[in-house]
Amino acid sequence: MRILIIGGGIAGTAAALTLHQAGFEPTVYEAHPDNGEDLGAFLTLASNGMRALGQIGAASAVAELGFPLTRLRLIDASGTELADAPLGSPDEPLARYRCLRRTDLYAGLQAEVRRRGIPIRHGARLSSLTEDPAGVTATFTDGQSATGDLLIGADGLNSTVRSLISPAAPRYAGQRVFYGYTTDASAAQQKHAEAITMIRGSNAAFGYACSPSGETFWFARVSGPQATAEEMATTTPVEWRDHLVPLLRPDSTPAAAIVAATTDQLMVTNALDLPLGLRWNTPRAVIIGDAAHAASPATGQGASMALEDAVVLAKALRDSPSTSAALATFDLLRRPRVENNIAASAALTASRTPPKPGAGTGTGPNANERPPALTDAELAHQLEWTTPLPAGQSG
Ligand SMILES: Cc1cc2nc3c(=O)[nH]c(=O)nc-3n(C[C@H](O)[C@H](O)[C@H](O)COP(=O)(O)OP(=O)(O)OC[C@H]3O[C@@H](n4cnc5c(N)ncnc54)[C@H](O)[C@@H]3O)c2cc1C
């Protein structure tokens, strides 16, 4: 089966690896000329995402790109430590949470795709697709086209594939998310090795982690109106910093000092998500990852959900008697989990609920390592490569 994968981000590269492992012939088409879009921020991969990578032999390669997080500290606006608890699966080295730059994750996954001989074409931006019983054809903005048996839309939040099969615009979730890095080690006051510290601030939900090389990765989620396109285009990092610091100053926490010590490595995004209940597929096309179920960042699970999608989709295609049965199985197995994550993240964003000790994290401070709707055993079963999908769901 020839499979066209649109998007070489997290879901697209992971799908290429899983589908290749299952014996299919995937080709990745990535719009960006070198790497991917929106690469300024960092993210955390949760234990479930690392386990999904483990199913395709890519956990070690990704683990080396970032640093482990094995503890979650929670402090309040007065600086009082409320909790310090294990995070994820600290005793399982390759399933530990990882904090890494988005750009490094993309580059690492794309390198793994190339290393396994899977074709990846950069500068290929999908503009339209047509399908009939014989196949599906993707047309790119440079006039080139490609034909396959199945097309996977892994083209992110503003997916072109979604706009062609299930038009829906992302919704603003009510918060701006700031990201930054500083090498000023004193800003974090104290180093807490392998810990991510979440701060329940009076005006922002703040989180930071210090890398072994002494760099502090931080984020802040601030409720308020959506940043406009013009603001995004014209506001400099220093101006954003000077906007954010006064919001953090009233609290007795390291947050204001960390942001104040940040120079040009600062960016802001709007927290967006997709409505529930979207149609994910046509007979020969399916959307996965953020294209299908983008959540606001509060649970910090988007990348891990994309990695899980890749494993379950490849297993469904491998184990099902037909493409239509495989796509139905994929929808059946994945929808409750990922839509729960959208809802949980939206609720956390709206309520600004503090994180629960022992829960996971991500760029969002209110983490929910394991979105509900599946037990651990059910998830492990779905992800385990050698295990067929649950009886009655593979055909
Ligand atoms: C502010 C913020 C913080 C986050 N923090 C975390 C976190 O800590 N942990 C976590 O797990 N998740 C986090 N996420 C979510 C995570 O980044 C996404 O869920 C994840 O990137 C989804 O992967 P994807 O491959 O579906 O989409 P993307 O990573 O967006 O990749 C899509 C790819 O498709 C390409 N593309 C787009 N259009 C086309 C086209 N027409 N033709 C060809 N290619 C195209 C793009 O260039 C890109 O490379 C965060 C998200 C945001 C916005």
The ligand as a Tripos MOL2 file, in Angstrom:
@<TRIPOS>MOLECULE
LIG
   53    58     1     0     0
SMALL
NO_CHARGES

@<TRIPOS>ATOM
      1 C1          1.8630   26.5580   22.9090 C.3       1 LIG1
      2 C2          1.8910   25.0750   22.7720 C.ar      1 LIG1
      3 C3          2.5490   24.2800   23.7240 C.ar      1 LIG1
      4 C4          2.5630   22.9100   23.6180 C.ar      1 LIG1
      5 N1          3.2050   22.1420   24.5410 N.ar      1 LIG1
      6 C5          3.1740   20.8190   24.4520 C.ar      1 LIG1
      7 C6          3.8380   19.9720   25.4050 C.ar      1 LIG1
      8 O1          4.5050   20.4210   26.3210 O.2       1 LIG1
      9 N2          3.7230   18.6320   25.2680 N.ar      1 LIG1
     10 C7          3.0320   18.0780   24.2450 C.ar      1 LIG1
     11 O2          2.9520   16.8360   24.1610 O.2       1 LIG1
     12 N3          2.4270   18.8390   23.3130 N.ar      1 LIG1
     13 C8          2.4830   20.1770   23.3990 C.ar      1 LIG1
     14 N4          1.8700   20.9460   22.4730 N.ar      1 LIG1
     15 C9          1.1340   20.3040   21.3940 C.3       1 LIG1
     16 C10         2.0480   19.7460   20.3370 C.3       1 LIG1
     17 O3          2.9800   20.7150   19.8990 O.3       1 LIG1
     18 C11         1.2100   19.2990   19.1590 C.3       1 LIG1
     19 O4          0.1540   18.5110   19.6280 O.3       1 LIG1
     20 C12         2.0470   18.4860   18.1770 C.3       1 LIG1
     21 O5          3.0370   19.3050   17.6060 O.3       1 LIG1
     22 C13         1.1500   17.9090   17.0970 C.3       1 LIG1
     23 O6          1.9410   17.2800   16.1360 O.3       1 LIG1
     24 P1          1.4370   17.2270   14.6280 P.3       1 LIG1
     25 O7          2.4850   16.4760   13.8990 O.co2     1 LIG1
     26 O8          0.0280   16.7850   14.5870 O.co2     1 LIG1
     27 O9          1.4250   18.7430   14.1430 O.3       1 LIG1
     28 P2          2.6580   19.6910   13.9170 P.3       1 LIG1
     29 O10         3.7190   19.3810   14.9010 O.co2     1 LIG1
     30 O11         2.1170   21.0670   13.8770 O.co2     1 LIG1
     31 O12         3.2280   19.2960   12.4890 O.3       1 LIG1
     32 C14         2.5090   19.5950   11.3090 C.3       1 LIG1
     33 C15         3.4990   19.6130   10.1500 C.3       1 LIG1
     34 O13         2.7580   19.7300    8.9260 O.3       1 LIG1
     35 C16         3.3940   20.6760    8.0900 C.3       1 LIG1
     36 N5          2.3700   21.2190    7.1930 N.ar      1 LIG1
     37 C17         1.3960   22.1240    7.4970 C.ar      1 LIG1
     38 N6          0.6200   22.3490    6.4310 N.ar      1 LIG1
     39 C18         1.0900   21.5780    5.4240 C.ar      1 LIG1
     40 C19         0.6970   21.3750    4.0700 C.ar      1 LIG1
     41 N7         -0.3510   22.0120    3.5370 N.pl3     1 LIG1
     42 N8          1.4190   20.5200    3.2960 N.ar      1 LIG1
     43 C20         2.4830   19.8550    3.8260 C.ar      1 LIG1
     44 N9          2.8970   20.0140    5.1090 N.ar      1 LIG1
     45 C21         2.2050   20.8580    5.8990 C.ar      1 LIG1
     46 C22         4.0030   21.6780    9.0510 C.3       1 LIG1
     47 O14         5.0730   22.3950    8.4570 O.3       1 LIG1
     48 C23         4.4650   20.7920   10.1910 C.3       1 LIG1
     49 O15         5.7710   20.3100   10.0030 O.3       1 LIG1
     50 C24         1.8680   22.3190   22.5430 C.ar      1 LIG1
     51 C25         1.2400   23.1030   21.5790 C.ar      1 LIG1
     52 C26         1.2570   24.4740   21.6990 C.ar      1 LIG1
     53 C27         0.5720   25.3150   20.6570 C.3       1 LIG1
@<TRIPOS>BOND
     1     1     2 1
     2     2     3 ar
     3     2    52 ar
     4     3     4 ar
     5     4     5 ar
     6     4    50 ar
     7     5     6 ar
     8     6     7 ar
     9     6    13 1
    10     7     8 2
    11     7     9 ar
    12     9    10 ar
    13    10    11 2
    14    10    12 ar
    15    12    13 ar
    16    13    14 ar
    17    14    15 1
    18    14    50 ar
    19    15    16 1
    20    16    17 1
    21    16    18 1
    22    18    19 1
    23    18    20 1
    24    20    21 1
    25    20    22 1
    26    22    23 1
    27    23    24 1
    28    24    25 2
    29    24    26 1
    30    24    27 1
    31    27    28 1
    32    28    29 2
    33    28    30 1
    34    28    31 1
    35    31    32 1
    36    32    33 1
    37    33    34 1
    38    33    48 1
    39    34    35 1
    40    35    36 1
    41    35    46 1
    42    36    37 ar
    43    36    45 ar
    44    37    38 ar
    45    38    39 ar
    46    39    40 ar
    47    39    45 ar
    48    40    41 1
    49    40    42 ar
    50    42    43 ar
    51    43    44 ar
    52    44    45 ar
    53    46    47 1
    54    46    48 1
    55    48    49 1
    56    50    51 ar
    57    51    52 ar
    58    52    53 1
@<TRIPOS>SUBSTRUCTURE
     1 LIG1         1 GROUP 0 **** ****
